[in-house]
Amino acid sequence: MVEVPVGRMDADDSLRDVYGLDSLGFVELRVLCEENFGITISEDDFSPEHFATLGAVVSLVERLLKEQKDTVEPAG
């Protein structure tokens, strides 16, 4: 999708401004996250806030993975 070495990526990088993602790119990123991490990104979570930067996407995926784990393995 993006041809930037991982070592040159930063959590605060704008997906639109730094990596040039357009509307289709954001949809593709959503699908890739869902497929690679086994999560579902709701319409509410598929927002500019959650897809503005690399760090925002990482935070979203981590939260969804935690919620999924908590649902499968209730605390206690």
MOPAC internal coordinates of N, CA, C and O (Angstrom, degrees):
PM7 1SCF
backbone

  N    0.0000 0     0.00 0     0.00 0    0    0    0
  C    1.4374 1     0.00 0     0.00 0    1    0    0
  C    1.5224 1   111.28 1     0.00 0    2    1    0
  O    1.2310 1   120.87 1   128.76 1    3    2    1
  N    1.3312 1   115.94 1   -51.24 1    3    2    1
  C    1.4624 1   121.65 1  -179.21 1    5    3    2
  C    1.5137 1   107.79 1  -123.69 1    6    5    3
  O    1.2310 1   120.78 1   -45.45 1    7    6    5
  N    1.3026 1   116.12 1   134.55 1    7    6    5
  C    1.4574 1   120.24 1  -177.88 1    9    7    6
  C    1.5209 1   111.40 1  -102.54 1   10    9    7
  O    1.2310 1   121.01 1  -118.75 1   11   10    9
  N    1.3214 1   115.67 1    61.25 1   11   10    9
  C    1.4579 1   122.56 1   177.46 1   13   11   10
  C    1.5187 1   106.58 1  -124.21 1   14   13   11
  O    1.2310 1   120.09 1   -51.80 1   15   14   13
  N    1.3251 1   117.43 1   128.20 1   15   14   13
  C    1.4644 1   119.01 1   178.59 1   17   15   14
  C    1.5275 1   110.90 1   -59.41 1   18   17   15
  O    1.2310 1   120.76 1   -39.04 1   19   18   17
  N    1.3283 1   116.15 1   140.96 1   19   18   17
  C    1.4593 1   121.71 1  -178.25 1   21   19   18
  C    1.5274 1   111.11 1   -53.94 1   22   21   19
  O    1.2310 1   120.14 1   141.49 1   23   22   21
  N    1.3107 1   117.34 1   -38.51 1   23   22   21
  C    1.4583 1   121.17 1  -179.43 1   25   23   22
  C    1.5169 1   114.18 1   -63.40 1   26   25   23
  O    1.2310 1   120.21 1   162.31 1   27   26   25
  N    1.3309 1   117.20 1   -17.69 1   27   26   25
  C    1.4678 1   121.17 1   179.63 1   29   27   26
  C    1.5188 1   112.22 1  -100.77 1   30   29   27
  O    1.2310 1   120.40 1  -176.37 1   31   30   29
  N    1.3342 1   116.84 1     3.63 1   31   30   29
  C    1.4572 1   121.03 1   178.95 1   33   31   30
  C    1.5229 1   109.43 1   -90.62 1   34   33   31
  O    1.2310 1   120.99 1   -32.06 1   35   34   33
  N    1.3204 1   115.71 1   147.94 1   35   34   33
  C    1.4591 1   121.49 1   178.98 1   37   35   34
  C    1.5260 1   108.49 1  -131.02 1   38   37   35
  O    1.2310 1   120.55 1   -34.75 1   39   38   37
  N    1.3186 1   116.56 1   145.25 1   39   38   37
  C    1.4648 1   121.60 1  -177.35 1   41   39   38
  C    1.5303 1   112.52 1   -58.74 1   42   41   39
  O    1.2310 1   120.17 1   152.24 1   43   42   41
  N    1.3163 1   117.28 1   -27.76 1   43   42   41
  C    1.4649 1   120.90 1  -178.37 1   45   43   42
  C    1.5245 1   113.65 1   -89.85 1   46   45   43
  O    1.2310 1   120.18 1  -179.46 1   47   46   45
  N    1.3332 1   117.26 1     0.54 1   47   46   45
  C    1.4627 1   120.66 1   179.63 1   49   47   46
  C    1.5284 1   111.13 1   -64.35 1   50   49   47
  O    1.2310 1   120.75 1   -47.34 1   51   50   49
  N    1.3099 1   116.17 1   132.66 1   51   50   49
  C    1.4581 1   122.02 1   176.00 1   53   51   50
  C    1.5221 1   109.54 1   -73.58 1   54   53   51
  O    1.2310 1   120.88 1   -52.30 1   55   54   53
  N    1.3209 1   115.92 1   127.70 1   55   54   53
  C    1.4639 1   119.10 1   179.48 1   57   55   54
  C    1.5281 1   111.23 1   -65.64 1   58   57   55
  O    1.2310 1   120.38 1   146.97 1   59   58   57
  N    1.3064 1   116.88 1   -33.03 1   59   58   57
  C    1.4690 1   120.57 1  -179.75 1   61   59   58
  C    1.5295 1   110.78 1   -79.82 1   62   61   59
  O    1.2310 1   120.22 1   128.93 1   63   62   61
  N    1.3219 1   117.18 1   -51.07 1   63   62   61
  C    1.4602 1   120.80 1  -172.66 1   65   63   62
  C    1.5254 1   113.68 1   -78.14 1   66   65   63
  O    1.2310 1   120.17 1   139.43 1   67   66   65
  N    1.3296 1   117.29 1   -40.57 1   67   66   65
  C    1.4638 1   120.18 1  -176.58 1   69   67   66
  C    1.5262 1   111.86 1   -86.05 1   70   69   67
  O    1.2310 1   120.68 1   138.65 1   71   70   69
  N    1.3409 1   116.30 1   -41.35 1   71   70   69
  C    1.4658 1   119.85 1  -174.65 1   73   71   70
  C    1.5190 1   113.64 1  -105.02 1   74   73   71
  O    1.2310 1   120.24 1   175.37 1   75   74   73
  N    1.3157 1   117.15 1    -4.63 1   75   74   73
  C    1.4544 1   121.06 1   173.12 1   77   75   74
  C    1.5094 1   115.58 1    72.34 1   78   77   75
  O    1.2310 1   119.64 1  -156.68 1   79   78   77
  N    1.3432 1   118.29 1    23.32 1   79   78   77
  C    1.4555 1   118.99 1   178.28 1   81   79   78
  C    1.5198 1   110.16 1   -67.27 1   82   81   79
  O    1.2310 1   121.50 1   -43.94 1   83   82   81
  N    1.3174 1   114.74 1   136.06 1   83   82   81
  C    1.4588 1   120.61 1   174.65 1   85   83   82
  C    1.5300 1   107.10 1  -108.48 1   86   85   83
  O    1.2310 1   119.92 1     8.36 1   87   86   85
  N    1.3150 1   117.77 1  -171.64 1   87   86   85
  C    1.4648 1   120.42 1  -175.03 1   89   87   86
  C    1.5276 1   111.71 1   -59.25 1   90   89   87
  O    1.2310 1   119.75 1   140.55 1   91   90   89
  N    1.3178 1   118.09 1   -39.45 1   91   90   89
  C    1.4598 1   120.68 1   177.91 1   93   91   90
  C    1.5347 1   110.30 1   -67.86 1   94   93   91
  O    1.2310 1   120.25 1   142.51 1   95   94   93
  N    1.3047 1   117.13 1   -37.49 1   95   94   93
  C    1.4530 1   121.37 1   178.12 1   97   95   94
  C    1.5219 1   112.13 1   -61.97 1   98   97   95
  O    1.2310 1   120.39 1   142.02 1   99   98   97
  N    1.3289 1   116.86 1   -37.98 1   99   98   97
  C    1.4625 1   120.25 1   177.77 1  101   99   98
  C    1.5282 1   110.96 1   -67.06 1  102  101   99
  O    1.2310 1   120.57 1   140.83 1  103  102  101
  N    1.3206 1   116.51 1   -39.17 1  103  102  101
  C    1.4745 1   120.33 1   177.30 1  105  103  102
  C    1.5244 1   109.53 1   -64.78 1  106  105  103
  O    1.2310 1   120.27 1   136.34 1  107  106  105
  N    1.3242 1   117.09 1   -43.66 1  107  106  105
  C    1.4663 1   120.74 1   178.77 1  109  107  106
  C    1.5288 1   110.95 1   -62.30 1  110  109  107
  O    1.2310 1   120.28 1   139.46 1  111  110  109
  N    1.3370 1   117.07 1   -40.54 1  111  110  109
  C    1.4575 1   120.98 1   178.47 1  113  111  110
  C    1.5305 1   110.30 1   -63.41 1  114  113  111
  O    1.2310 1   120.60 1   138.30 1  115  114  113
  N    1.3085 1   116.45 1   -41.70 1  115  114  113
  C    1.4698 1   120.62 1   177.20 1  117  115  114
  C    1.5193 1   110.61 1   -57.78 1  118  117  115
  O    1.2310 1   120.75 1   129.67 1  119  118  117
  N    1.3192 1   116.17 1   -50.33 1  119  118  117
  C    1.4664 1   121.06 1  -178.70 1  121  119  118
  C    1.5285 1   110.84 1   -62.04 1  122  121  119
  O    1.2310 1   120.32 1   136.89 1  123  122  121
  N    1.3255 1   117.00 1   -43.11 1  123  122  121
  C    1.4697 1   120.31 1   178.66 1  125  123  122
  C    1.5239 1   111.51 1   -61.68 1  126  125  123
  O    1.2310 1   120.24 1   137.85 1  127  126  125
  N    1.3192 1   117.14 1   -42.15 1  127  126  125
  C    1.4698 1   120.40 1   177.61 1  129  127  126
  C    1.5269 1   110.19 1   -62.28 1  130  129  127
  O    1.2310 1   120.59 1   134.75 1  131  130  129
  N    1.3179 1   116.47 1   -45.25 1  131  130  129
  C    1.4660 1   120.25 1  -179.74 1  133  131  130
  C    1.5306 1   111.14 1   -61.79 1  134  133  131
  O    1.2310 1   120.67 1   134.65 1  135  134  133
  N    1.3054 1   116.32 1   -45.35 1  135  134  133
  C    1.4684 1   120.32 1  -178.08 1  137  135  134
  C    1.5217 1   112.22 1   -70.15 1  138  137  135
  O    1.2310 1   120.01 1   135.92 1  139  138  137
  N    1.3274 1   117.59 1   -44.08 1  139  138  137
  C    1.4648 1   120.97 1  -175.87 1  141  139  138
  C    1.5195 1   113.57 1   -73.92 1  142  141  139
  O    1.2310 1   120.14 1   149.80 1  143  142  141
  N    1.3214 1   117.34 1   -30.20 1  143  142  141
  C    1.4544 1   120.14 1  -175.85 1  145  143  142
  C    1.5268 1   113.15 1  -109.27 1  146  145  143
  O    1.2310 1   120.03 1   177.29 1  147  146  145
  N    1.3318 1   117.55 1    -2.71 1  147  146  145
  C    1.4572 1   120.91 1   178.06 1  149  147  146
  C    1.5164 1   113.17 1    65.50 1  150  149  147
  O    1.2310 1   120.77 1  -141.55 1  151  150  149
  N    1.3197 1   116.12 1    38.45 1  151  150  149
  C    1.4644 1   121.61 1  -179.15 1  153  151  150
  C    1.5212 1   109.09 1  -119.82 1  154  153  151
  O    1.2310 1   121.09 1   -11.29 1  155  154  153
  N    1.3192 1   115.53 1   168.71 1  155  154  153
  C    1.4544 1   121.93 1   172.04 1  157  155  154
  C    1.5165 1   107.74 1  -120.24 1  158  157  155
  O    1.2310 1   120.78 1   -54.14 1  159  158  157
  N    1.3074 1   116.11 1   125.86 1  159  158  157
  C    1.4619 1   121.53 1   178.08 1  161  159  158
  C    1.5247 1   107.17 1   -98.65 1  162  161  159
  O    1.2310 1   120.98 1   -67.38 1  163  162  161
  N    1.3255 1   115.72 1   112.62 1  163  162  161
  C    1.4637 1   121.00 1  -177.63 1  165  163  162
  C    1.5274 1   110.79 1   -68.46 1  166  165  163
  O    1.2310 1   121.46 1   -12.94 1  167  166  165
  N    1.3165 1   114.82 1   167.06 1  167  166  165
  C    1.4663 1   119.54 1   176.44 1  169  167  166
  C    1.5273 1   110.25 1   -62.03 1  170  169  167
  O    1.2310 1   120.23 1   143.88 1  171  170  169
  N    1.3449 1   117.16 1   -36.12 1  171  170  169
  C    1.4640 1   120.28 1   178.57 1  173  171  170
  C    1.5234 1   111.44 1   -64.78 1  174  173  171
  O    1.2310 1   120.27 1   142.14 1  175  174  173
  N    1.3432 1   117.09 1   -37.86 1  175  174  173
  C    1.4640 1   121.02 1  -179.99 1  177  175  174
  C    1.5244 1   112.80 1   -79.97 1  178  177  175
  O    1.2310 1   120.15 1   161.47 1  179  178  177
  N    1.3258 1   117.31 1   -18.53 1  179  178  177
  C    1.4663 1   120.67 1   178.59 1  181  179  178
  C    1.5302 1   107.99 1   -85.54 1  182  181  179
  O    1.2310 1   121.90 1  -108.11 1  183  182  181
  N    1.3346 1   113.97 1    71.89 1  183  182  181
  C    1.4596 1   120.79 1  -173.91 1  185  183  182
  C    1.5254 1   110.23 1  -126.17 1  186  185  183
  O    1.2310 1   120.58 1   -19.06 1  187  186  185
  N    1.3265 1   116.49 1   160.94 1  187  186  185
  C    1.4684 1   119.62 1   177.51 1  189  187  186
  C    1.5282 1   111.90 1   -56.38 1  190  189  187
  O    1.2310 1   120.25 1   144.81 1  191  190  189
  N    1.3142 1   117.13 1   -35.19 1  191  190  189
  C    1.4645 1   121.28 1   179.68 1  193  191  190
  C    1.5340 1   111.31 1   -60.40 1  194  193  191
  O    1.2310 1   120.31 1   136.55 1  195  194  193
  N    1.3266 1   117.01 1   -43.45 1  195  194  193
  C    1.4636 1   121.17 1  -176.95 1  197  195  194
  C    1.5292 1   113.56 1   -83.57 1  198  197  195
  O    1.2310 1   120.22 1   168.00 1  199  198  197
  N    1.3242 1   117.18 1   -12.00 1  199  198  197
  C    1.4597 1   121.05 1  -178.31 1  201  199  198
  C    1.5231 1   112.33 1  -122.85 1  202  201  199
  O    1.2310 1   120.11 1  -156.67 1  203  202  201
  N    1.3233 1   117.40 1    23.33 1  203  202  201
  C    1.4615 1   121.02 1  -178.66 1  205  203  202
  C    1.5274 1   111.80 1   -77.63 1  206  205  203
  O    1.2310 1   120.60 1   138.52 1  207  206  205
  N    1.3344 1   116.46 1   -41.48 1  207  206  205
  C    1.4703 1   121.30 1  -175.62 1  209  207  206
  C    1.5261 1   109.98 1  -134.10 1  210  209  207
  O    1.2310 1   121.30 1   -12.38 1  211  210  209
  N    1.3212 1   115.13 1   167.62 1  211  210  209
  C    1.4612 1   119.43 1   175.06 1  213  211  210
  C    1.5256 1   110.38 1   -59.13 1  214  213  211
  O    1.2310 1   120.67 1   136.05 1  215  214  213
  N    1.3161 1   116.33 1   -43.95 1  215  214  213
  C    1.4549 1   120.67 1  -179.49 1  217  215  214
  C    1.5176 1   112.81 1   -61.37 1  218  217  215
  O    1.2310 1   120.44 1   142.41 1  219  218  217
  N    1.3216 1   116.76 1   -37.59 1  219  218  217
  C    1.4620 1   120.57 1   178.91 1  221  219  218
  C    1.5303 1   110.77 1   -64.83 1  222  221  219
  O    1.2310 1   120.26 1   139.05 1  223  222  221
  N    1.3197 1   117.11 1   -40.95 1  223  222  221
  C    1.4632 1   120.81 1   178.30 1  225  223  222
  C    1.5281 1   110.08 1   -66.04 1  226  225  223
  O    1.2310 1   120.48 1   137.07 1  227  226  225
  N    1.3309 1   116.69 1   -42.93 1  227  226  225
  C    1.4665 1   120.97 1   178.31 1  229  227  226
  C    1.5277 1   109.60 1   -59.63 1  230  229  227
  O    1.2310 1   120.08 1   134.09 1  231  230  229
  N    1.3122 1   117.46 1   -45.91 1  231  230  229
  C    1.4700 1   121.32 1   179.80 1  233  231  230
  C    1.5249 1   111.28 1   -61.25 1  234  233  231
  O    1.2310 1   120.60 1   137.34 1  235  234  233
  N    1.3211 1   116.46 1   -42.66 1  235  234  233
  C    1.4651 1   120.78 1   178.62 1  237  235  234
  C    1.5203 1   110.70 1   -61.80 1  238  237  235
  O    1.2310 1   120.42 1   130.73 1  239  238  237
  N    1.3244 1   116.80 1   -49.27 1  239  238  237
  C    1.4665 1   120.58 1  -178.76 1  241  239  238
  C    1.5269 1   110.29 1   -61.96 1  242  241  239
  O    1.2310 1   120.19 1   136.40 1  243  242  241
  N    1.3249 1   117.23 1   -43.60 1  243  242  241
  C    1.4651 1   120.14 1   178.96 1  245  243  242
  C    1.5268 1   111.22 1   -61.48 1  246  245  243
  O    1.2310 1   120.02 1   137.86 1  247  246  245
  N    1.3332 1   117.57 1   -42.14 1  247  246  245
  C    1.4640 1   120.95 1   178.96 1  249  247  246
  C    1.5189 1   111.29 1   -63.85 1  250  249  247
  O    1.2310 1   120.45 1   135.76 1  251  250  249
  N    1.3359 1   116.74 1   -44.24 1  251  250  249
  C    1.4560 1   120.18 1  -179.30 1  253  251  250
  C    1.5270 1   111.70 1   -66.65 1  254  253  251
  O    1.2310 1   120.26 1   142.89 1  255  254  253
  N    1.3275 1   117.11 1   -37.11 1  255  254  253
  C    1.4659 1   120.37 1   176.61 1  257  255  254
  C    1.5279 1   110.19 1   -64.97 1  258  257  255
  O    1.2310 1   120.11 1   138.44 1  259  258  257
  N    1.3253 1   117.40 1   -41.56 1  259  258  257
  C    1.4608 1   121.18 1   178.96 1  261  259  258
  C    1.5259 1   110.23 1   -64.78 1  262  261  259
  O    1.2310 1   120.35 1   134.84 1  263  262  261
  N    1.3273 1   116.95 1   -45.16 1  263  262  261
  C    1.4675 1   120.32 1   178.77 1  265  263  262
  C    1.5173 1   110.81 1   -61.15 1  266  265  263
  O    1.2310 1   120.56 1   140.05 1  267  266  265
  N    1.3272 1   116.54 1   -39.95 1  267  266  265
  C    1.4553 1   120.75 1   179.96 1  269  267  266
  C    1.5371 1   109.91 1   -65.76 1  270  269  267
  O    1.2310 1   120.56 1   137.34 1  271  270  269
  N    1.3195 1   116.54 1   -42.66 1  271  270  269
  C    1.4675 1   121.03 1   179.25 1  273  271  270
  C    1.5328 1   110.11 1   -64.68 1  274  273  271
  O    1.2310 1   120.41 1   136.71 1  275  274  273
  N    1.3310 1   116.83 1   -43.29 1  275  274  273
  C    1.4536 1   120.92 1   179.97 1  277  275  274
  C    1.5203 1   111.75 1   -63.79 1  278  277  275
  O    1.2310 1   120.12 1   148.23 1  279  278  277
  N    1.3379 1   117.37 1   -31.77 1  279  278  277
  C    1.4510 1   122.21 1   178.65 1  281  279  278
  C    1.5309 1   109.99 1   -72.74 1  282  281  279
  O    1.2310 1   120.44 1   140.25 1  283  282  281
  N    1.3169 1   116.75 1   -39.75 1  283  282  281
  C    1.4698 1   122.04 1  -178.88 1  285  283  282
  C    1.5220 1   110.53 1   -76.12 1  286  285  283
  O    1.2310 1   120.39 1   138.94 1  287  286  285
  N    1.3404 1   116.86 1   -41.06 1  287  286  285
  C    1.4568 1   122.47 1  -177.39 1  289  287  286
  C    1.5304 1   109.03 1  -120.92 1  290  289  287
  O    1.2310 1   120.12 1   -97.50 1  291  290  289
  N    1.3343 1   117.38 1    82.50 1  291  290  289
  C    1.4730 1   119.18 1  -179.12 1  293  291  290
  C    1.5309 1   111.41 1   -57.93 1  294  293  291
  O    1.2310 1   121.28 1   -37.43 1  295  294  293
  N    1.3147 1   115.16 1   142.57 1  295  294  293
  C    1.4635 1   120.73 1   179.12 1  297  295  294
  C    1.5173 1   109.97 1   -65.56 1  298  297  295
  O    1.2310 1   120.48 1   -32.03 1  299  298  297
  N    1.3261 1   116.68 1   147.97 1  299  298  297
  C    1.4464 1   119.06 1   175.64 1  301  299  298
  C    1.4251 1   111.47 1   128.80 1  302  301  299
  O    1.2310 1   120.10 1   180.00 1  303  302  301

